[in-house]
Structures are given as C-alpha cells and as structure tokens.
Amino acid sequence: MIGTANMQHELKQLYRKWPDIRRYLKTLGCDSVGAEDIFQEALLIYIRKHESSEFELTVEPFFYVRNTCKLLWYNQARKEQKQLSTELHENIEAAEEVWFEKEMKIREVESTLEKLGAQCQELLQLFYGLGWNMVDIAKKIGLRNDKVAKAQKYRCLQKAKEMIQEHEQLVEPIKA
C-alpha cells in the first residue's frame, strides 16, 4: 500500500485523468492496450520517484505522468521501428538471395537450351514459348506428324534435363 494519504489522493486524481492521457497517447499513435501499459508504468515511475528524498516535483503530477507516458511511448515506438527495420532488411536480403538463385537457375536452363541442337531449340520454343500445337510444329520443322513431334519434344526435354543434372553435379562441389 502506498504510504501517505496525500499520495493516495494524487493517484486517485491521476486515475481520473486516465482518459485524457489515453487520448493524448492515441494522438501520438499508441493503441489503447499499449496506452494502458504505458500509463501503469508511468505511475510506477512517479511513485518510485516520489518516494525518493531527492525528487522535487516542479509541475503538477498530471503533467509529470503525461510527459513520462510520452517518453515511454517514444522509446517503445523507436524500439519497434528499429526491430521492424531489422526484420525488413533481413527479408530483403532473403528475397534477394532467392531471386539470385532463381536467376542463376534460369541462366543455367538458357545455357543448356543453347547447347541443344537447332531442331530441339526450335521445337521447344514453338511449343513452350509460342504455345503452338504439335500438328503445326510437325509441319513447321518437317516432321511426319504430331506424334513424331511429341516424341521428339520428349527426347529434347530428356536431353535438356540430363544436361542440367550434369551441370548441377559439376557445380555442387564448388558451392560446398
């Protein structure tokens, strides 16, 4: 229990002013729950200071507590901002790393496709790049029919996959 009757009276007065302090903290960007926590912390600081023989109150208790609340809120907001900034920086770094890995994979696939024969390159470009059907592809590159084009596409894809896997096996020891 808090010592003097005077202090109890001051605390009652401060609790009556709580809505004003909450409103003030909200104008600074604090939410209701945070404002309540900050108010309680400011009251504890006020009580501890008041019990100190060196403490000399030069303003009304309301203004002292309100300003303490403001400082506590600014400190809390600064810490949260610093943490958000750190998290954002980490997320950006992670996204850049993912992007870089995807970009390297794309370049690897492009490089592999360039090593395929001209007919495979054209077939895959027409099918995947331009969305042509197998009948039209067969006519364009001089194959007998769409079934032959489909079989050729399968062989081209298998060859590309093999080349990519070989490349990955060569690159993997370098990364480790």
C-alpha positions in Angstrom: 0.0 0.0 0.0 1.2 3.5 -0.8 2.3 5.4 2.2 0.8 8.9 2.6 -2.8 10.0 2.3 -1.5 12.8 0.0 0.0 10.2 -2.4 -3.2 8.2 -2.4 -5.2 11.3 -3.3 -2.7 12.2 -6.1 -3.1 8.7 -7.5 -6.9 8.9 -7.5 -6.6 12.2 -9.3 -4.3 10.7 -11.9 -6.6 7.8 -12.4 -9.4 10.2 -13.0 -7.3 11.8 -15.7 -6.6 8.4 -17.4 -9.0 9.1 -20.3 -7.1 12.3 -21.1 -3.8 10.6 -21.1 -5.1 7.7 -23.2 -6.5 10.2 -25.7 -3.1 12.0 -25.7 -1.2 8.8 -26.3 -3.6 7.8 -29.1 -2.8 11.1 -30.9 0.8 10.0 -30.8 -0.1 6.7 -32.4 -0.3 4.4 -29.4 -3.2 1.9 -29.2 -5.5 1.5 -26.2 -3.8 -1.6 -24.7 -0.3 -0.1 -25.1 -1.5 3.2 -23.6 -2.8 1.4 -20.5 0.5 -0.4 -20.1 2.5 2.8 -20.5 0.2 4.6 -18.1 0.7 2.0 -15.4 4.5 2.1 -16.0 4.5 5.9 -15.7 2.6 5.7 -12.4 5.1 3.3 -11.1 7.9 5.6 -12.1 6.1 8.5 -10.5 5.6 6.6 -7.2 9.3 5.5 -7.1 10.5 9.0 -7.8 8.1 10.4 -5.2 9.5 8.1 -2.6 13.0 9.3 -3.3 14.1 12.1 -1.0 16.0 13.8 -3.9 12.9 14.1 -6.1 11.4 17.5 -6.4 8.2 17.9 -8.4 8.2 21.2 -10.3 5.0 20.6 -12.3 1.6 19.1 -11.5 1.6 15.3 -11.1 -0.7 15.0 -14.2 1.8 16.8 -16.4 4.7 14.7 -15.0 2.9 11.4 -15.6 1.7 12.6 -19.1 5.2 13.5 -20.1 6.6 10.3 -18.7 3.9 8.4 -20.8 5.0 10.3 -23.9 8.7 9.5 -23.3 7.9 5.8 -22.6 5.8 5.7 -25.8 8.5 7.3 -27.9 11.1 4.8 -26.6 8.8 1.9 -27.3 8.0 3.1 -30.8 11.7 3.7 -31.5 12.5 0.1 -30.4 9.6 -1.3 -32.5 10.7 0.8 -35.5 14.3 -0.5 -35.1 13.1 -4.1 -34.9 10.8 -3.6 -38.0 13.7 -2.1 -39.9 16.0 -5.0 -39.0 13.3 -7.5 -40.0 12.7 -5.7 -43.2 16.4 -5.7 -44.0 16.6 -9.4 -43.3 13.5 -10.1 -45.5 15.0 -8.1 -48.3 18.3 -10.0 -48.1 16.4 -13.3 -48.1 14.4 -12.2 -51.1 17.5 -11.1 -53.0 19.1 -14.4 -52.3 16.1 -16.3 -53.6 15.9 -14.1 -56.6 19.6 -14.6 -57.3 19.3 -18.4 -57.1 16.3 -18.3 -59.4 18.1 -16.1 -61.8 21.1 -18.4 -61.8 18.8 -21.4 -62.5 17.2 -19.6 -65.4 20.6 -18.8 -66.9 21.6 -22.4 -66.4 18.5 -23.6 -68.3 19.0 -21.0 -71.0 22.6 -22.1 -71.4 21.6 -25.7 -71.6 18.9 -25.0 -74.2 21.6 -23.2 -76.3 23.6 -26.4 -76.3 20.7 -28.4 -77.7 20.5 -28.9 -81.4 18.8 -26.3 -83.6 15.7 -28.6 -84.1 15.2 -29.1 -80.4 15.6 -25.4 -79.7 13.0 -24.6 -82.3 10.6 -27.3 -81.2 10.7 -26.3 -77.5 10.5 -22.6 -78.4 7.4 -23.1 -80.6 5.7 -25.3 -78.0 6.6 -23.6 -74.7 7.5 -20.1 -75.9 4.8 -19.5 -78.5 2.1 -22.1 -77.5 1.9 -23.9 -80.9 0.2 -27.3 -81.1 2.0 -30.4 -82.2 0.4 -30.6 -85.6 1.6 -27.1 -86.6 5.1 -27.8 -85.1 5.4 -31.0 -87.1 4.6 -29.1 -90.3 6.9 -26.2 -89.4 10.1 -28.3 -88.7 9.4 -31.0 -91.3 8.4 -34.0 -89.2 5.9 -36.7 -90.4 3.1 -36.0 -87.9 2.2 -34.7 -84.5 3.1 -38.0 -82.8 6.7 -37.8 -84.1 6.8 -34.1 -82.9 5.6 -35.2 -79.5 8.2 -38.0 -79.3 10.9 -35.5 -80.4 9.8 -33.0 -77.8 10.1 -35.7 -75.1 13.6 -36.6 -76.3 14.6 -33.0 -76.3 13.3 -32.4 -72.8 15.1 -35.6 -71.5 18.3 -34.4 -73.1 17.9 -30.9 -71.5 17.2 -32.5 -68.1 20.3 -34.7 -68.4 22.5 -31.7 -69.3 21.1 -29.7 -66.4 21.7 -32.5 -63.9 25.3 -33.0 -65.2 25.8 -29.2 -64.8 24.4 -29.3 -61.2 26.7 -32.2 -60.3 29.7 -30.2 -61.5 28.6 -27.0 -59.8 27.5 -28.6 -56.4 31.1 -29.4 -55.2 32.1 -25.8 -56.0 29.2 -24.4 -53.8 30.1 -26.6 -50.8 
